[in-house]
């Protein structure tokens, strides 16, 4: 069954595009090593105003998801047409990196425009598995991030799989209680909790990697020391 992954969070600057980039890099590395076929993986940028994934992942062919009408107003049901389109493409695994504003529309699409049951019926009709990946950051972003997560979980009502991705770097100055609170919530709701972003972006190697990400470098564009750091991170995904 075709798998479509949403990468979401309605709080900006929490690491959605970083996670998307790392996933793209992992699939490219695995393809280089003969583990999988990169032609069967598709990445799409759903942040049509910023197109961050389009820039950062230019080593791949990037599709686009535009939920705006000609007056730049959201049309939430355009997401369903996009999913219908993706259900027919050759790729087996699809990732869609949504912007903060687009992410914020998702709970309303599921709970107000339709319902979790109808959204589940939609997925079954087009024979796709939808996974909603919600990024959670620490610091001042923790409360708005977890509020959005709870809204998504409530709207989907266990009809669609939700996975949580904690951005480790943003929790570095937090007390351990924040991650513990998130972990307890995930256990209570039966959600998978994943971690990413565990490298020091203030170090010389980390800052070099960040600079290469801005230029959309693929895995082969990094030197051996960069790859040592990246492999440790990619193995966690």
MIGUVEX-747495 format. One record per residue: residue in one letter; chain; z, x, y of N, C-alpha, C, O in turn. Coordinates in steps of 0.1 Angstrom, whole numbers. Layout:
% MIGUVEX-747495
NODE   residuo   cadena    n_up   n_east   n_north   ca_up   ca_east   ca_north    c_up   c_east   c_north    o_up   o_east   o_north
NODE         A        A       Z        X         Y       Z         X          Y       Z        X         Y       Z        X         Y
...
***
This chain:
% MIGUVEX-747495
NODE   residuo   cadena    n_up   n_east   n_north   ca_up   ca_east   ca_north    c_up   c_east   c_north    o_up   o_east   o_north
NODE         X        A       0        8       -12       0         0          0       0        9        12       7       19        13
NODE         X        A      -8        5        22      -9        13         35       5       12        42      11        1        43
NODE         X        A       9       23        48      22        23         55      19       26        70      12       35        73
NODE         X        A      25       17        78      24        18         92      38       21        98      47       12        97
NODE         X        A      40       32       105      52        36        111      52       34       126      44       39       133
NODE         X        A      61       26       131      64        25        145      74       35       149      84       37       142
NODE         X        A      72       42       160      82        51        165      86       46       179      78       45       188
NODE         X        A      99       41       180     102        33        192     116       37       198     124       42       191
NODE         X        A     117       33       210     130        33        217     127       29       232     118       35       238
NODE         X        A     134       20       237     131        15        251     137       24       262     136       21       274
NODE         X        A     145       34       258     150        44        267     141       56       267     138       61       257
NODE         X        A     136       59       279     127        70        280     134       84       279     146       85       281
NODE         X        A     126       94       275     130       108        274     140      111       263     148      120       265
NODE         X        A     140      103       252     150       105        241     144      113       229     151      116       220
NODE         X        A     131      115       229     125       123        219     115      116       210     112      121       199
NODE         X        A     110      105       214     100        97        206      88      106       203      83      108       192
NODE         X        A      82      111       214      70       119        213      72      132       206      64      138       199
NODE         X        A      84      138       208      88       150        200      88      148       185      83      156       178
NODE         X        A      94      137       181      95       133        167      80      131       162      77      136       151
NODE         X        A      72      124       170      58       122        166      51      135       164      44      137       154
NODE         X        A      53      144       173      46       157        172      51      165       160      43      170       153
NODE         X        A      64      165       157      69       172        146      63      166       133      60      173       123
NODE         X        A      62      153       132      57       146        120      42      150       119      37      153       107
NODE         X        A      35      151       130      21       155        129      19      169       124      11      172       116
NODE         X        A      28      178       129      28       192        126      31      193       111      25      201       104
NODE         X        A      41      185       106      45       186         92      33      182        83      30      189        73
NODE         X        A      26      171        87      14       167         78       3      177        79      -4      180        69
NODE         X        A       1      184        91      -9       194         91      -5      206        83     -14      212        76
NODE         X        A       7      210        83      12       221         75      10      218        60       5      226        52
NODE         X        A      14      206        56      13       202         42      -2      201        38      -5      204        26
NODE         X        A     -10      197        47     -24       197         44     -30      211        42     -38      214        33
NODE         X        A     -25      221        50     -29       235         49     -25      241        35     -32      249        30
NODE         X        A     -14      236        31      -8       241         18     -13      233         6      -9      235        -5
NODE         X        A     -22      223         8     -28       216         -3     -19      205        -8     -22      200       -19
NODE         X        A      -8      202        -1       1       192         -6      -4      177        -4      -2      169       -12
NODE         X        A     -11      175         7     -17       162         10     -30      163        17     -34      174        22
NODE         X        A     -37      152        19     -50       152         26     -48      146        40     -44      135        41
NODE         X        A     -50      155        50     -48       151         64     -57      140        68     -54      132        77
NODE         X        A     -68      138        61     -77       127         65     -71      113        62     -76      103        67
NODE         X        A     -61      113        54     -54       101         50     -43       97        59     -36       87        57
NODE         X        A     -41      106        70     -30       104         79     -36      101        93     -45      108        97
NODE         X        A     -31       91       100     -36        88        113     -24       86       123     -14       80       120
NODE         X        A     -26       92       135     -16        91        145     -22       83       157     -34       85       160
NODE         X        A     -14       75       163     -19        66        174      -9       67       185       3       67       183
NODE         X        A     -14       67       198      -5        67        210      -5       53       215     -15       47       219
NODE         X        A       7       47       215      10        34        220      15       34       234      18       23       240
NODE         X        A      17       46       240      21        47        254       9       49       263       6       60       267
NODE         X        A       2       38       266     -11        39        272     -11       45       286     -21       50       291
NODE         X        A       1       44       293       2        49        307       4       64       307      -1       71       316
NODE         X        A      12       70       297      15        84        298       6       92       288       3      104       290
NODE         X        A       3       86       276      -5        93        266       0      107       262      -7      116       261
NODE         X        A      14      107       260      20       120        257      16      125       243      12      137       242
NODE         X        A      15      116       233      11       120        220      -3      124       220      -7      133       212
NODE         X        A     -12      118       228     -26       121        229     -27      136       233     -36      143       228
NODE         X        A     -19      140       242     -19       154        247     -13      164       237     -18      174       234
NODE         X        A      -1      160       232       6       169        224       0      171       210       2      181       204
NODE         X        A      -7      161       205     -13       161        192     -28      162       192     -35      156       184
NODE         X        A     -33      169       202     -48       170        203     -54      178       192     -66      179       191
NODE         X        A     -46      185       184     -51       191        172     -55      182       161     -61      185       151
NODE         X        A     -52      169       163     -56       158        154     -65      148       162     -65      148       174
NODE         X        A     -71      139       155     -78       128        161     -68      117       163     -62      112       154
NODE         X        A     -66      113       176     -56       103        180     -62       90       183     -71       89       192
NODE         X        A     -57       79       177     -61        65        181     -53       61       192     -43       67       196
NODE         X        A     -56       49       198     -48        44        209     -45       29       207     -53       21       201
NODE         X        A     -33       25       211     -29        11        210     -26        6       224     -16       11       230
NODE         X        A     -33       -3       230     -31        -8        243     -26      -22       243     -34      -31       239
NODE         X        A     -14      -24       247      -8       -38        247      -9      -44       261      -3      -55       263
NODE         X        A     -17      -38       270     -18       -44        284     -31      -52       285     -41      -49       278
NODE         X        A     -31      -62       294     -43       -69        297     -50      -62       309     -45      -52       313
NODE         X        A     -61      -68       314     -68       -62        325     -60      -61       338     -63      -53       347
NODE         X        A     -49      -69       339     -41       -69        350     -28      -60       348     -19      -60       356
NODE         X        A     -28      -52       337     -17       -43        334      -4      -51       331       6      -46       334
NODE         X        A      -6      -62       325       6       -70        321       6      -70       305      -4      -70       299
NODE         X        A      18      -70       300      19       -69        285      14      -82       279      17      -93       283
NODE         X        A       7      -80       268       3       -90        259       8      -86       245       2      -79       238
NODE         X        A      20      -91       242      27       -86        230      19      -89       217      19      -81       208
NODE         X        A      12     -100       217       5      -103        204      -7      -94       202     -13      -94       191
NODE         X        A     -11      -85       212     -21       -76        209     -17      -66       199     -26      -59       192
NODE         X        A      -4      -64       197       1       -55        186      -4      -60       173      -7      -52       164
NODE         X        A      -4      -73       171      -8       -79        158     -23      -76       155     -27      -73       144
NODE         X        A     -31      -77       165     -45       -74        164     -47      -59       161     -56      -55       153
NODE         X        A     -39      -51       167     -40       -36        164     -36      -33       150     -42      -25       143
NODE         X        A     -26      -40       145     -21       -38        131     -32      -43       121     -34      -37       111
NODE         X        A     -38      -54       125     -49       -59        116     -60      -49       116     -66      -47       105
NODE         X        A     -64      -42       127     -74       -32        127     -70      -20       118     -77      -15       110
NODE         X        A     -57      -16       120     -52        -4        112     -52       -7        97     -52        2        89
NODE         X        A     -50      -20        94     -50       -23         79     -63      -21        72     -64      -20        60
NODE         X        A     -74      -19        80     -87       -17         75     -92       -3        76    -103        0        70
NODE         X        A     -85        6        82     -90        20         83     -87       27        70     -80       23        62
NODE         X        A     -93       39        69     -92        47         57     -79       53        55     -75       56        43
NODE         X        A     -71       55        65     -58        63         64     -48       55        56     -48       42        56
NODE         X        A     -40       62        48     -29        56         40     -16       55        48      -8       46        46
NODE         X        A     -14       65        57      -1        65         65      -5       66        79     -13       74        83
NODE         X        A       1       57        87      -3        56        102      10       57       110      20       50       106
NODE         X        A      10       65       120      22        66        129      17       61       143       7       65       148
NODE         X        A      25       52       149      22        47        163      34       51       172      45       46       170
NODE         X        A      32       59       182      43        63        191      42       54       203      33       55       211
NODE         X        A      52       45       204      52        35        215      60       41       227      69       48       225
NODE         X        A      55       37       239      62        41        251      75       33       252      77       24       244
NODE         X        A      83       37       262      96        30        264      94       15       267     100        6       262
NODE         X        A      84       12       276      81        -2        280      76      -10       268      80      -21       266
NODE         X        A      67       -4       261      61       -11        249      72      -13       239      72      -24       233
NODE         X        A      80       -4       236      91        -5        227     100      -17       231     104      -25       222
NODE         X        A     103      -18       244     111       -29        248     106      -43       246     113      -52       245
NODE         X        A      93      -44       244      86       -57        241      88      -61       227      86      -73       223
NODE         X        A      91      -52       218      90       -55        203     100      -65       199      96      -74       192
NODE         X        A     113      -64       202     122       -74        198     119      -88       202     121      -98       194
NODE         X        A     113      -90       214     109      -103        218      97     -108       210      96     -120       207
NODE         X        A      88      -99       207      76      -103        199      81     -109       186      75     -119       181
NODE         X        A      90     -102       179      95      -107        166     104     -119       167     102     -128       159
NODE         X        A     113     -120       177     123      -130        177     119     -142       186     123     -154       183
NODE         X        A     111     -140       196     107      -151        205      93     -156       203      91     -168       201
NODE         X        A      83     -147       202      69      -152        200      67     -157       186      60     -166       184
NODE         X        A      73     -150       177      72      -154        163      85     -155       156      94     -162       162
NODE         X        A      87     -149       145     100      -148        138     100     -137       128      89     -132       125
NODE         X        A     111     -132       123     111      -121        114     104     -126       101      97     -118        95
NODE         X        A     105     -138        97      99      -143         85      83     -143        87      76     -139        78
NODE         X        A      79     -147        99      64      -147        101      59     -133       102      48     -130        98
NODE         X        A      67     -124       108      63      -110        109      62     -104        95      53      -96        92
NODE         X        A      71     -107        86      71      -103         72      58     -109        65      51     -102        58
NODE         X        A      55     -121        68      43      -128         62      31     -121        66      21     -119        59
NODE         X        A      31     -117        79      19      -110         85      17      -97        77       5      -94        73
NODE         X        A      27      -89        75      26       -76         68      21      -78        54      13      -71        49
NODE         X        A      27      -88        47      23       -91         33       8      -96        32       1      -92        23
NODE         X        A       4     -104        42     -10      -109         42     -20      -98        43     -30      -98        37
NODE         X        A     -17      -87        51     -26       -76         53     -23      -64        44     -29      -54        46
NODE         X        A     -13      -67        35     -10       -57         25      -6      -43        32     -11      -33        28
NODE         X        A       3      -44        42       8       -32         48      23      -32        48      30      -42        48
NODE         X        A      28      -20        47      43       -18         48      46      -13        62      41       -2        66
NODE         X        A      54      -20        69      57       -17         83      71      -10        82      81      -16        77
NODE         X        A      73        1        88      86         8         90      88       10       105      80       17       111
NODE         X        A      99        5       110     103         7        124     112       18       125     124       17       121
NODE         X        A     108       29       131     116        41        133     122       41       147     114       42       157
NODE         X        A     135       40       148     141        40        161     148       53       164     157       57       156
NODE         X        A     144       59       175     150        72        179     163       69       187     163       61       196
NODE         X        A     173       77       184     186        75        191     190       89       197     191       99       189
NODE         X        A     193       90       210     197       102        216     212      101       220     218       90       221
NODE         X        A     218      113       222     232       113        226     234      113       241     225      110       249
NODE         X        A     246      117       246     249       118        260     248      104       266     253       94       260
NODE         X        A     243      103       278     243        91        286     233       81       280     233       69       283
NODE         X        A     224       86       271     214        78        265     219       70       253     213       61       247
NODE         X        A     231       74       248     236        69        235     237       54       235     233       47       226
NODE         X        A     244       48       245     247        34        245     234       26       247     232       17       239
NODE         X        A     225       29       256     212        21        257     204       23       244     197       13       240
NODE         X        A     204       35       238     196        37        226     202       28       214     194       22       207
NODE         X        A     215       28       213     221        20        202     220        5       205     219       -3       195
NODE         X        A     220        1       217     218       -13        221     205      -17       217     203      -28       211
NODE         X        A     194       -9       219     181       -13        215     180      -13       200     174      -22       194
NODE         X        A     186       -4       193     186        -3        179     192      -16       173     186      -23       164
NODE         X        A     203      -21       179     209       -33        174     201      -45       176     200      -54       168
NODE         X        A     194      -45       188     185       -56        191     173      -57       181     169      -68       176
NODE         X        A     168      -45       177     157       -45        167     162      -50       154     155      -58       147
NODE         X        A     173      -45       149     179       -49        136     181      -64       136     178      -70       126
NODE         X        A     187      -69       147     190       -83        147     177      -91       147     176     -101       140
NODE         X        A     166      -87       154     154       -94        155     147      -94       141     141     -104       137
NODE         X        A     147      -83       135     140       -82        122     147      -88       110     141      -92       100
NODE         X        A     160      -89       112     168       -97        102     166      -92        87     165     -100        78
NODE         X        A     165      -79        86     163       -73         72     150      -76        66     148      -74        54
NODE         X        A     140      -82        73     127       -85         67     118      -73        67     108      -73        59
NODE         X        A     120      -64        76     112       -52         78     121      -40        78     132      -40        83
NODE         X        A     117      -29        72     125       -17         71     127      -10        84     118       -8        92
NODE         X        A     140       -7        87     143         1        100     149       14        96     158       14        87
NODE         X        A     144       25       101     150        38         99     154       44       113     148       41       123
NODE         X        A     165       51       113     171        57        125     169       72       125     171       78       115
NODE         X        A     165       77       137     163        91        138     172       96       150     169       93       161
NODE         X        A     182      104       146     191       109        156     186      123       161     183      132       153
NODE         X        A     184      124       175     179       136        181     191      146       182     198      145       192
NODE         X        A     192      155       173     203       164        173     206      172       186     217      173       190
NODE         X        A     195      177       192     197       185        204     204      177       215     212      183       223
NODE         X        A     202      164       216     208       156        227     223      153       224     230      148       233
NODE         X        A     227      156       212     241       153        208     249      166       209     261      166       206
NODE         X        A     243      177       213     250       190        212     263      191       221     272      198       217
NODE         X        A     263      184       232     275       184        240     284      172       238     294      170       245
NODE         X        A     281      163       229     289       151        226     300      155       217     300      165       210
NODE         X        A     310      146       217     320       147        206     314      142       193     305      135       193
NODE         X        A     320      147       182     315       142        169     315      127       167     309      122       158
NODE         X        A     323      121       175     325       106        173     312       98       175     310       88       169
NODE         X        A     303      103       184     291        96        186     282       95       174     278       84       170
NODE         X        A     280      106       167     272       106        155     279       99       144     273       92       136
NODE         X        A     292      100       144     300        93        133     298       78       135     297       71       126
NODE         X        A     299       73       148     297        59        151     284       54       147     282       43       141
NODE         X        A     273       62       149     260        58        145     258       58       130     252       49       125
NODE         X        A     264       68       124     264        68        109     271       56       103     266       50        93
NODE         X        A     282       52       108     289        41        103     281       28       105     281       20        96
NODE         X        A     275       27       116     267        15        119     255       14       109     252        4       103
NODE         X        A     249       26       107     237        26         98     241       23        83     234       15        76
NODE         X        A     253       28        79     258        25         66     261       10        65     258        3        54
NODE         X        A     267        4        75     270       -10         75     258      -19        74     258      -29        67
NODE         X        A     247      -15        81     234       -23         81     225      -19        70     214      -24        69
NODE         X        A     228       -9        62     219        -4         52     207        3        57     196        2        51
NODE         X        A     208       11        68     197        18         74     197       33        70     208       39        70
NODE         X        A     186       38        68     185        53         66     186       60        79     180       56        89
NODE         X        A     195       70        79     197        78         91     192       92        89     197       99        81
NODE         X        A     182       96        97     176       109         97     180      117       109     184      111       119
NODE         X        A     178      130       108     181       139        119     168      147       122     161      151       113
NODE         X        A     167      151       135     156       160        139     160      167       152     170      163       158
NODE         X        A     152      177       156     154       183        169     165      194       168     171      196       179
NODE         X        A     168      200       157     179       209        156     174      223       158     176      232       149
NODE         X        A     168      226       170     165       240        173     168      242       188     166      232       196
NODE         X        A     172      254       192     177       256        205     165      258       215     158      268       215
NODE         X        A     163      248       223     151       248        232     154      258       244     145      260       252
NODE         X        A     166      262       245     170       272        256     168      286       252     168      295       260
NODE         X        A     166      288       239     164       302        234     149      306       237     141      298       241
NODE         X        A     146      319       236     133       324        239     123      318       230     112      314       234
NODE         X        A     126      318       217     116       312        207     115      297       209     104      291       209
NODE         X        A     126      290       212     126       276        214     118      272       226     110      262       226
NODE         X        A     120      279       237     112       276        249      97      279       247      89      272       253
NODE         X        A      94      289       240      80       292        237      74      281       229      62      277       231
NODE         X        A      81      275       219      76       264        211      74      252       220      64      245       219
NODE         X        A      84      249       229      82       238        238      69      239       247      62      229       249
NODE         X        A      67      251       251      55       254        259      42      251       251      32      246       256
NODE         X        A      42      255       239      30       253        230      28      238       227      17      233       226
NODE         X        A      40      231       226      39       217        224      32      210       235      23      201       233
NODE         X        A      35      214       247      28       208        259      13      210       259       6      202       265
NODE         X        A       9      221       253      -5       224        253     -12      218       240     -24      221       238
NODE         X        A      -4      211       232     -10       205        220     -14      214       209     -24      212       202
NODE         X        A      -6      225       207      -9       235        197      -6      229       183       4      222       181
NODE         X        A     -15      232       174     -13       229        160      -5      240       153      -1      250       159
NODE         X        A      -2      238       140       7       247        133       1      261       132       8      271       133
NODE         X        A     -12      262       131     -18       275        130     -18      283       143     -22      295       143
NODE         X        A     -15      276       154     -15       283        167      -2      290       169       0      297       179
NODE         X        A       8      288       160      21       295        162      21      308       154      14      310       144
NODE         X        A      29      318       159      30       330        152      41      329       141      47      318       140
NODE         X        A      43      340       134      52       339        122      66      335       126      73      327       119
NODE         X        A      71      341       137      85       338        141      87      323       145      96      317       142
NODE         X        A      77      318       152      77       304        156      77      296       143      85      286       142
NODE         X        A      69      299       134      68       291        121      81      292       113      84      282       107
NODE         X        A      88      303       114     101       303        107     110      292       113     117      285       105
NODE         X        A     111      291       126     119       281        132     114      267       129     122      258       126
NODE         X        A     101      265       130      95       252        128      96      247       113      99      236       111
NODE         X        A      94      257       104      95       253         90     109      247        87     110      237        79
NODE         X        A     119      253        92     133       248         90     135      234        95     141      226        89
NODE         X        A     128      232       107     129       218        112     120      208       105     124      197       102
NODE         X        A     108      212       101      99       203         94     104      199        80     101      188        75
NODE         X        A     111      208        74     117       205         61     127      194        61     130      188        50
NODE         X        A     132      191        73     142       180         74     135      166        75     142      156        73
NODE         X        A     122      166        78     116       153         81     112      146        68     106      135        69
***
